[in-house]
């Protein structure tokens, strides 16, 4: 009768030992905020957003995302997915979701990188590689912030003034 409890205790101790080796989740969920033009460093990326422009009901922003801390021989995905624009009415606009589709968006291939047959909305970077380009958003109001929230739980916010 005591064997199941010992096994459970050993498994729990092993889980605690392994969790001590994994970075704290609280660090991955921290939100960093800066003004537009600033750079935010997360555990996986260094991200800069700058030069917001508004044409009619479209807002574009230039972004650069550089991969950091990527193990040798591996690559990490960058795409439009993490990017959202929020206006003062708290309306959120996902990157690339506007009439005309991708007309104003060339990220993550805007730095003239070859697409290599990959989906035009995503790219895979090795440690130290960067993707640059312009991301377009629908925008029908006074823009408050640009948000980058990736699948690693890392969030960056750029304050906008127009």
MIDRENSE-314974 format. One record per residue: residue number from 1; residue in one letter; x, z, y of N, C-alpha, C, O in turn. Coordinates in steps of 0.2 Angstrom, whole numbers. Each point is the difference from the previous one (the first is absolute). Layout:
N
(rec NUM, 'A', (X, Z, Y), (X, Z, Y), (X, Z, Y), (X, Z, Y))
...
# end
This chain:
162
(rec 1, 'X', (4, 0, -6), (-4, 0, 6), (4, 0, 6), (-2, -2, 6))
(rec 2, 'X', (8, 5, -6), (4, 0, 6), (4, -7, 1), (2, -1, 6))
(rec 3, 'X', (-1, -3, -11), (3, -6, 1), (-3, -5, 6), (4, -2, 4))
(rec 4, 'X', (-10, 1, -4), (-3, -4, 6), (2, 3, 7), (1, -4, 4))
(rec 5, 'X', (-1, 11, -4), (1, 3, 7), (8, -1, 1), (2, -1, 6))
(rec 6, 'X', (2, 1, -11), (7, -1, 2), (2, -7, 2), (4, -1, 4))
(rec 7, 'X', (-8, -3, -8), (1, -7, 2), (-2, -2, 7), (3, -4, 3))
(rec 8, 'X', (-9, 7, -2), (-2, -1, 7), (4, 3, 5), (2, -3, 6))
(rec 9, 'X', (1, 9, -7), (5, 3, 4), (6, -4, 1), (3, -1, 6))
(rec 10, 'X', (0, -2, -11), (6, -4, 0), (-2, -6, 4), (5, -2, 4))
(rec 11, 'X', (-10, -1, -5), (-2, -6, 4), (-1, 1, 7), (2, -4, 4))
(rec 12, 'X', (-5, 10, -2), (-1, 1, 7), (7, 2, 3), (1, -2, 6))
(rec 13, 'X', (4, 5, -10), (6, 1, 3), (4, -6, 1), (4, -1, 5))
(rec 14, 'X', (-5, -4, -10), (4, -6, 1), (-3, -4, 6), (4, -3, 4))
(rec 15, 'X', (-11, 3, -3), (-3, -3, 6), (3, 3, 6), (1, -4, 5))
(rec 16, 'X', (0, 10, -4), (2, 3, 6), (7, -2, 1), (2, -1, 6))
(rec 17, 'X', (2, 1, -11), (7, -2, 1), (1, -7, 2), (4, -2, 4))
(rec 18, 'X', (-8, -3, -7), (0, -7, 3), (-3, 0, 7), (3, -4, 4))
(rec 19, 'X', (-8, 7, -2), (-3, 0, 6), (5, 2, 5), (0, -2, 6))
(rec 20, 'X', (5, 7, -7), (5, 2, 4), (5, -6, 2), (3, 0, 5))
(rec 21, 'X', (-3, -5, -9), (5, -6, 1), (-4, -5, 4), (4, -4, 3))
(rec 22, 'X', (-10, 4, -2), (-4, -5, 4), (0, 3, 7), (-2, 5, 1))
(rec 23, 'X', (2, -10, 4), (0, 2, 7), (-7, 3, 1), (-5, -2, -3))
(rec 24, 'X', (5, 7, 8), (-7, 3, 2), (-5, -5, 2), (2, -4, 5))
(rec 25, 'X', (-8, 4, -7), (-5, -5, 2), (-2, 1, 7), (-2, -4, 4))
(rec 26, 'X', (3, 10, -1), (-2, 2, 7), (4, -5, 4), (-2, -2, 6))
(rec 27, 'X', (9, 1, -7), (4, -4, 4), (-3, -7, 0), (1, -4, 5))
(rec 28, 'X', (-3, 1, -11), (-3, -7, 0), (-6, 0, 4), (-1, -6, 2))
(rec 29, 'X', (-3, 11, -1), (-6, -1, 4), (1, 2, 7), (-5, 0, 3))
(rec 30, 'X', (11, 1, -1), (0, 1, 8), (-1, -6, 4), (2, -5, -2))
(rec 31, 'X', (-5, 6, 7), (-1, -6, 5), (4, 1, 5), (1, 5, 4))
(rec 32, 'X', (3, -11, -2), (4, 0, 6), (-3, -4, 5), (-3, -5, -2))
(rec 33, 'X', (4, 7, 8), (-4, -4, 6), (6, -1, 5), (4, 4, 2))
(rec 34, 'X', (-5, -10, 1), (4, -2, 5), (-3, -5, 5), (-6, -2, -2))
(rec 35, 'X', (9, 0, 7), (-3, -5, 5), (1, -7, -3), (5, -1, -4))
(rec 36, 'X', (-9, -4, 6), (2, -7, -2), (7, -2, 2), (2, 2, 6))
(rec 37, 'X', (1, -5, -10), (7, -2, 1), (5, 5, -3), (6, -1, -1))
(rec 38, 'X', (-9, 7, -2), (4, 4, -3), (1, -1, -8), (-3, -4, -3))
(rec 39, 'X', (8, 7, 0), (2, -1, -7), (-2, 7, -4), (1, 5, 3))
(rec 40, 'X', (-4, -6, -8), (-2, 6, -5), (4, -1, -6), (0, -5, -3))
(rec 41, 'X', (3, 11, 1), (3, 0, -7), (-4, 4, -5), (-1, 6, 1))
(rec 42, 'X', (0, -9, -6), (-4, 3, -6), (5, 1, -6), (6, -2, 1))
(rec 43, 'X', (-8, 4, -6), (5, 1, -6), (2, -7, -3), (5, 0, -3))
(rec 44, 'X', (-10, -5, 4), (1, -6, -3), (2, -6, 5), (3, -5, -2))
(rec 45, 'X', (-5, 6, 8), (1, -6, 5), (2, 3, 7), (-1, 6, 2))
(rec 46, 'X', (4, -11, 2), (1, 1, 7), (-5, -5, 3), (1, -6, -1))
(rec 47, 'X', (-5, 8, 5), (-6, -5, 3), (0, 1, 7), (0, 5, 4))
(rec 48, 'X', (0, -11, -1), (0, -1, 8), (-6, -4, 1), (-1, -6, -3))
(rec 49, 'X', (-3, 8, 8), (-6, -4, 3), (1, -1, 7), (1, 5, 4))
(rec 50, 'X', (-2, -11, -1), (2, -1, 7), (-4, -6, 2), (-3, -4, -4))
(rec 51, 'X', (3, 3, 11), (-3, -6, 3), (-7, -2, -2), (-1, -6, -2))
(rec 52, 'X', (-3, 11, 3), (-7, -2, -1), (-3, -5, 5), (2, 0, 6))
(rec 53, 'X', (-6, -5, -8), (-3, -5, 5), (-7, -1, -2), (-2, 1, -6))
(rec 54, 'X', (-2, -2, 11), (-7, -1, -1), (-2, -7, 3), (1, -2, 5))
(rec 55, 'X', (-4, -2, -10), (-3, -7, 2), (-7, 0, -2), (-1, 0, -6))
(rec 56, 'X', (-3, -1, 11), (-8, 0, -2), (-1, 7, -4), (1, 5, 3))
(rec 57, 'X', (-4, -6, -9), (-2, 6, -4), (5, 1, -5), (-1, 3, -6))
(rec 58, 'X', (8, -5, 7), (5, 1, -5), (6, 4, 2), (2, -2, 6))
(rec 59, 'X', (0, 7, -9), (6, 4, 2), (5, -2, -5), (-1, 0, -6))
(rec 60, 'X', (7, -2, 8), (6, -1, -4), (6, 5, 1), (0, 3, 6))
(rec 61, 'X', (3, -1, -11), (6, 5, 1), (6, -2, -4), (-1, -3, -6))
(rec 62, 'X', (7, 3, 8), (6, -2, -3), (2, 6, -4), (1, 6, 3))
(rec 63, 'X', (1, -7, -10), (2, 6, -4), (6, -2, -4), (1, -6, -1))
(rec 64, 'X', (3, 11, 0), (6, -1, -4), (0, 6, -5), (-1, 6, 2))
(rec 65, 'X', (1, -7, -9), (0, 5, -5), (7, -1, -4), (1, -5, -3))
(rec 66, 'X', (3, 10, 3), (6, 0, -4), (0, 5, -6), (-2, 6, 1))
(rec 67, 'X', (3, -8, -7), (0, 4, -6), (6, 5, 0), (6, -2, 2))
(rec 68, 'X', (-7, 8, -3), (5, 5, -1), (-1, 4, -6), (-5, 0, -3))
(rec 69, 'X', (10, 3, 0), (0, 4, -6), (-3, -4, -6), (-3, 4, -4))
(rec 70, 'X', (5, -10, 4), (-3, -4, -6), (6, 0, -5), (5, -2, 1))
(rec 71, 'X', (-7, 4, -8), (5, 1, -5), (3, -7, -1), (-3, -6, 1))
(rec 72, 'X', (10, 5, -3), (3, -6, -1), (-4, -4, -5), (-2, 3, -6))
(rec 73, 'X', (2, -9, 7), (-4, -5, -4), (-7, 0, 0), (-4, -4, -3))
(rec 74, 'X', (1, 8, 7), (-8, 1, 1), (-2, -3, 7), (5, -1, 4))
(rec 75, 'X', (-11, 0, -3), (-3, -3, 6), (-6, 4, 2), (-3, 2, -5))
(rec 76, 'X', (1, -2, 11), (-6, 3, 2), (-4, -5, 4), (2, -4, 3))
(rec 77, 'X', (-9, 5, -4), (-4, -5, 3), (-2, 2, 7), (-1, 6, 2))
(rec 78, 'X', (1, -11, 3), (-3, 0, 7), (-5, -5, 0), (0, -5, -3))
(rec 79, 'X', (-5, 7, 7), (-6, -5, 1), (-4, 2, 6), (2, 5, 4))
(rec 80, 'X', (-7, -8, -3), (-5, 1, 6), (-4, 7, -2), (-2, 3, 5))
(rec 81, 'X', (1, -2, -11), (-4, 6, -3), (0, 6, 4), (-5, 3, 2))
(rec 82, 'X', (11, 0, 0), (1, 6, 3), (-2, 0, 8), (-1, 6, 2))
(rec 83, 'X', (-1, -11, 1), (0, -1, 7), (-8, 0, 2), (-4, -4, -3))
(rec 84, 'X', (3, 9, 8), (-7, 0, 3), (0, 1, 7), (5, 4, 3))
(rec 85, 'X', (-9, -7, 1), (0, 1, 7), (-7, 4, 2), (-5, -1, -3))
(rec 86, 'X', (6, 6, 7), (-6, 4, 2), (-1, 0, 7), (4, 1, 4))
(rec 87, 'X', (-11, -2, -2), (-1, 0, 7), (-3, 7, 2), (-1, 4, -4))
(rec 88, 'X', (0, -3, 11), (-2, 6, 2), (-7, 2, -2), (-2, 6, 0))
(rec 89, 'X', (-2, -11, -3), (-7, 2, -3), (1, 2, -7), (-5, 1, -4))
(rec 90, 'X', (11, -1, 1), (2, 2, -7), (-2, -5, -5), (0, 1, -6))
(rec 91, 'X', (-1, -8, 9), (-1, -5, -5), (7, -2, -2), (5, 0, 3))
(rec 92, 'X', (-4, -1, -10), (6, -2, -3), (0, -8, -2), (-5, -2, -3))
(rec 93, 'X', (10, -1, 4), (1, -7, -2), (6, -1, -4), (6, 2, 2))
(rec 94, 'X', (-7, -4, -8), (5, -1, -5), (4, -7, 2), (-3, -4, 3))
(rec 95, 'X', (10, 4, -4), (4, -5, 1), (-3, -7, -3), (-2, 0, -6))
(rec 96, 'X', (2, -5, 10), (-1, -7, -3), (-8, -1, -1), (-2, -5, -2))
(rec 97, 'X', (-2, 10, 3), (-7, -1, -1), (-4, -2, 7), (-2, 5, 3))
(rec 98, 'X', (3, -11, -2), (-3, -2, 7), (-2, -8, -1), (3, -3, -5))
(rec 99, 'X', (-7, 1, 9), (-2, -7, -1), (6, -5, 1), (4, 1, 5))
(rec 100, 'X', (-3, -5, -9), (6, -5, 0), (5, 3, -5), (5, -4, -1))
(rec 101, 'X', (-6, 9, -2), (4, 2, -6), (7, 2, 3), (1, 5, 3))
(rec 102, 'X', (4, -9, -6), (7, 2, 1), (3, -4, 6), (6, 0, 1))
(rec 103, 'X', (-10, -3, 3), (3, -4, 6), (5, 4, 4), (5, -3, 2))
(rec 104, 'X', (-6, 9, -1), (5, 4, 5), (4, 4, -4), (4, 4, 3))
(rec 105, 'X', (-4, -4, -10), (4, 5, -4), (5, -4, -4), (-1, -4, -4))
(rec 106, 'X', (8, 6, 5), (5, -3, -4), (4, 5, -3), (5, -1, -4))
(rec 107, 'X', (-7, 8, 4), (4, 5, -3), (-2, 0, -7), (-6, -1, -1))
(rec 108, 'X', (10, 2, -4), (7, 2, 0), (5, -5, -1), (6, 1, -2))
(rec 109, 'X', (-8, -8, 4), (5, -5, -1), (1, -3, 7), (3, -5, 1))
(rec 110, 'X', (-4, 9, 5), (1, -3, 6), (7, -1, 2), (2, -3, 5))
(rec 111, 'X', (3, 6, -9), (7, 0, 2), (3, -6, -4), (6, -1, -1))
(rec 112, 'X', (-10, -4, 0), (1, -6, -4), (3, 0, -7), (3, -4, -2))
(rec 113, 'X', (-5, 10, -1), (2, 1, -7), (-4, -5, -4), (-6, -1, 1))
(rec 114, 'X', (9, -2, -6), (-4, -4, -5), (-5, 4, -4), (1, 5, -2))
(rec 115, 'X', (-7, -8, 1), (-6, 4, -3), (2, 0, -8), (-3, 4, -3))
(rec 116, 'X', (7, -8, 1), (1, 0, -7), (-6, 0, -5), (0, 3, -5))
(rec 117, 'X', (-5, -6, 7), (-6, 0, -4), (-4, 6, 0), (-5, 1, -3))
(rec 118, 'X', (7, 4, 7), (-4, 7, 0), (-6, -1, 4), (0, -5, 4))
(rec 119, 'X', (-4, 9, -4), (-6, 1, 4), (2, 0, 7), (5, 4, 1))
(rec 120, 'X', (-8, -8, 4), (3, 0, 7), (-2, 7, 3), (3, 1, 6))
(rec 121, 'X', (-7, 3, -9), (-1, 7, 3), (4, 5, -2), (0, 6, 2))
(rec 122, 'X', (5, -7, -7), (4, 5, -2), (7, -3, -2), (1, -6, -1))
(rec 123, 'X', (4, 11, 1), (7, -2, -1), (3, 6, -4), (-2, 6, 2))
(rec 124, 'X', (8, -7, -5), (3, 6, -4), (7, 0, 3), (4, -5, 0))
(rec 125, 'X', (-2, 11, 2), (7, 1, 3), (4, 5, -4), (-2, 4, -3))
(rec 126, 'X', (9, -6, 3), (5, 4, -3), (2, 5, 6), (-2, -1, 5))
(rec 127, 'X', (6, 6, -7), (2, 5, 4), (4, -3, 6), (4, -4, -1))
(rec 128, 'X', (-6, 5, 7), (3, -3, 6), (-3, -6, 3), (2, -2, 5))
(rec 129, 'X', (-6, -1, -9), (-3, -7, 2), (-6, 2, 5), (-3, 5, -1))
(rec 130, 'X', (2, -10, 5), (-5, 1, 5), (-5, -6, 0), (2, -5, -1))
(rec 131, 'X', (-8, 7, 3), (-5, -6, 1), (-3, 1, 7), (-1, 6, 3))
(rec 132, 'X', (1, -11, 1), (-2, 0, 7), (-6, -5, 1), (-1, -5, -4))
(rec 133, 'X', (-3, 5, 9), (-5, -4, 1), (-5, 3, 5), (0, 5, 2))
(rec 134, 'X', (-6, -9, -1), (-5, 1, 4), (-6, 2, -5), (-2, -4, -4))
(rec 135, 'X', (-2, 9, 6), (-6, 2, -4), (-6, -1, 5), (1, 3, 6))
(rec 136, 'X', (-6, -6, -8), (-6, -1, 4), (-6, 4, -2), (-1, 1, -6))
(rec 137, 'X', (-3, 1, 11), (-5, 5, -1), (-6, -3, 4), (1, -2, 6))
(rec 138, 'X', (-7, 3, -8), (-6, -1, 4), (0, 6, 4), (2, 6, -2))
(rec 139, 'X', (-4, -7, 9), (0, 6, 4), (-5, -1, 6), (1, -5, 4))
(rec 140, 'X', (-7, 9, -4), (-4, -2, 5), (-1, 6, 5), (-5, 1, 4))
(rec 141, 'X', (10, 3, -4), (0, 6, 5), (7, 3, 2), (5, -3, -2))
(rec 142, 'X', (-5, 8, 6), (6, 2, 2), (4, 3, -5), (-3, 5, -4))
(rec 143, 'X', (9, -7, 2), (3, 2, -6), (4, 7, 1), (3, 1, 5))
(rec 144, 'X', (-4, 3, -10), (3, 7, 0), (6, 1, -3), (5, 2, 2))
(rec 145, 'X', (-5, -5, -9), (6, 1, -4), (1, -5, -5), (-5, -3, -2))
(rec 146, 'X', (11, 2, -1), (1, -4, -5), (3, 5, -6), (4, 4, 1))
(rec 147, 'X', (-7, -5, -7), (1, 5, -5), (3, -4, -6), (-2, -5, -2))
(rec 148, 'X', (8, 8, -1), (3, -3, -6), (-1, 6, -5), (3, 5, 1))
(rec 149, 'X', (-6, -7, -6), (-1, 5, -6), (1, -3, -6), (-4, -4, -3))
(rec 150, 'X', (10, 5, -1), (2, -4, -6), (-3, 4, -6), (-2, 6, 0))
(rec 151, 'X', (3, -9, -6), (-1, 3, -6), (4, 6, -2), (-2, 3, -5))
(rec 152, 'X', (7, -2, 8), (4, 6, -1), (-2, 6, 3), (3, 6, 0))
(rec 153, 'X', (-9, -6, 4), (-2, 6, 4), (3, 1, 6), (0, 5, 3))
(rec 154, 'X', (4, -10, 0), (4, 0, 6), (-4, -3, 6), (-3, -6, -1))
(rec 155, 'X', (2, 9, 6), (-4, -2, 6), (4, 0, 6), (3, 5, 2))
(rec 156, 'X', (-4, -10, 2), (3, -1, 7), (-6, -2, 5), (-4, -4, -2))
(rec 157, 'X', (5, 7, 8), (-5, -2, 5), (3, -2, 6), (4, 4, 2))
(rec 158, 'X', (-6, -9, 1), (3, -3, 6), (-6, 1, 5), (-5, -3, 0))
(rec 159, 'X', (7, 7, 6), (-5, 0, 5), (0, -6, 4), (5, -2, 2))
(rec 160, 'X', (-11, -1, 0), (0, -6, 4), (-4, 2, 6), (-4, 5, 1))
(rec 161, 'X', (5, -9, 5), (-3, 2, 6), (-4, -6, 2), (-3, 0, 6))
(rec 162, 'X', (1, -5, -10), (-4, -5, 2), (-3, -4, -6), (-4, -4, 1))
# end
